[in-house]
Amino acid sequence: MDSVRRRSKVWLHFCKHNEISAKCNICGKIVSSIGGCTSNMMKHLRLHGVEINVCPVFDALRRPSSAASSSGSDPQPGTAVTALKSESDNLRPEIANVSQAGDDSTTLRCAAEPIVTPFTIAARGKMSAQQKEECHRKVTAHIVKRLHPFSEVESPTFRDMVKTLNPKYTPPSRDYLSNTLIPSWYKAEKSNIITELSEVSAVALTCDGWSSITQDHYLTITAHYIEEGKMQQKVLKTKAVYKAQTGCVVAEEISDVLSEFGISDKIVAVTVDNAANMDVAIKRLRFVKLCCFAHTLNLAAQSLYSLNSVSQWVAKVRTIVVWMKRCSMAKVVLGEKQQLLQLPRHSLILDVRTRWNSLYLMLERFTEQYPAIQAASLDQRLRKNMDRDRLARLTEEDFRKAEDFINLMKVLYTSTLCVSSEKSPTCGQILPILKKLEAHLAVNEGDTVFVSNLKKQVWANLSKRYQNDEIRNFLQVATALDPRFKHKLDDGIGTVDTIWDQIQRNLIEQSTEEDGGADVDTMQSESEDEQESQQPPCKLPKKTPLEELFAEEEAQNIVSQQSSMSIKKQVERELQMYQEVPPVLMSEDPAAWWWNQQKTYPLLSNFAFSYLCVQASSTPSERVFSTAGDAICPERSRILPEKADMIIFLNKNCF
């Protein structure tokens, strides 16, 4: 019999192997337990999803699941504010209720004076459990929101500030914050998102990969869906991948994340960049793959660098911009000229080929500040240095080229901004924007050779995109279901009748699957019952043996046909009503419009949500890189990938 009494709950999952080790009851692995230490066993249990010391600090933030909320029990308050009681309530001495009728002052004095003991004094000086948990939540939120290092909670200045604000509160240690509070908050918020995703029927994804400052490769996945007429976005995972980024590996990683959140069967489409491994991954998963439209526009704009007429002319502008940004006196002189000419106090922009629209932004800013740049170049404080460095001087023809370039490329820049929005549906914008760009980039008789070359180069790159029949049909349906652009189908985007017929077939098929073939035309059945009740009963013909043998199958076929006819009529009616409604303004939100029209279009609205949630660009996942770059900065380069994932997850989903 073991002489040591094992009190830790960790021994419920382990059995003693020898004096210095224990055996896991789940996987059978031998774990060290020298001197009765249980830390190694607790860390091992976390690999199996088992937590021994559960942190209750963030339990108040958990939302009840759909099953729990439907059971009728009243949920606990879910906000952190309700969990915090007023500190003054704990500091006030309790006064006994005294009857107003009594005039005995001695009785009043005795009832008002509490018994003071060392225990009551100590109790008054402590914070309640609710107050301490609320303070822990606020400190954790401060660290996560501002992406501060965990060591800040142990810095003398931070602790001195907290002590000044509330002498009774002691901030959590760095280890407790990193290993207990943040994981507890992450689990609570992850549970909330899983519950929320379980209540939606259609989810779209964006995926992209990036490398941190420590050369670790991460895969970021974001989910998009419509809830109560609003676009919702959640960062599901920022996962470190230590394998070669082949299409098979990426597909496996995406599949694991979808299974983890329970949305494998709800994916409508995935928006990714034009990388080959992403193309292979989405094909293996058998999802609809949509190329990032913003990335496509950027590739078309970058193709202009290959034109000699553009590269040589842009090199002159770039040389001046680089010189002005390197010279400290140039900033002073340029500021003086801007003030004198009443121009905006803007700095010059240098183009970077990897940044979207950077060439357009550089030339736009250069054209805006060109009078100030000319005046600064004539200033004696800069002229000698500019002559010494032999900077190329721009001619009037160069300036006209810059103006022509800006007028031409502004449409591409505006289009990129339109499809990069995360708060409104963007998938239905792709084909109308392409049609507008085709007309804008058409060569006219009055165009100069420079402008015509620009138009030909950009449209030659864009015209190759979105030619796949499956993707084209998907985008046509998305355009038709966007109430802002449904009239654009007449502009040559597609055959109008074919698109509406496809929507009708898909909607009938989806509605029939959801109803399970059980939706029968109620009015038709009631009228038939009335006719049968009025007619005298007649003798039914005797069934043949073959009819008796397949009676059940024949009845199911009849019900299915009646259901299909009923749904077909409803779909035709909703589509006809929707086509007759005039298009809405561009400022309106299509998701909110369909949400408000659910009673008018009960079948068509749910069908539209499955297309409106699809993103036209992968910018949501790419925007996570900025947050991730701040989380994994040079000062925090040793942070574990698991902790980085938790911080990014909470930072993007909780604020």
Secondary structure, DSSP 8 states (H G I E B T S, - for coil): --SS---SGGGGSEEEEETTEEEETTT--EEE-GGG--HHHHHHHHHTT--SS---TTGGG----HHHHHTT------SHHHH---HHHHHS-------TT---HHHHHHHHS----HHHHHHHTS--HHHHHHHHHHHHHHHHHHT--GGGGGSHHHHHHHHHH-TT-----HHHIIIIIHHHHHHHHHHHHHHHHTT-S-EEEEEEEEE-TT--EEEEEEEEEEETTEEEEEEEEEEEE-S---HHHHHHHHHHHHHHHT-TT-EEEEEE-S-HHHHHHHHHHT-EEEE-HHHHHHHHHHGGGG-HHHHHHHHHHHHHHHHHHH-HHHHHHHHHHHHHTT----------TTSTTHHHHHHHHHHHTHHHHHHHHTSHHHHHHHHHTT-----HHHHHHHHHHHHHHHHHHHHHHHHT-SSS--GGGHHHHHHHHHHHTS--TT--HHHHHHHHHHHHHHTTSS--HHHHHHHHHHHHTSTTTGGGGGGTTS-HHHHHHHHHHHHHHHHHHHHTT----HHHHHHHHHHHHHS---------HHHHHTHHHHHHHHHHHHHHHHHHHHHHHHHHHHHHS----TTS-HHHHHHHTTTT-HHHHHHHHHHHTS-SSSHHHHHHHHHHHHHT-GGGTT--HHHHHHHHHHHHH--
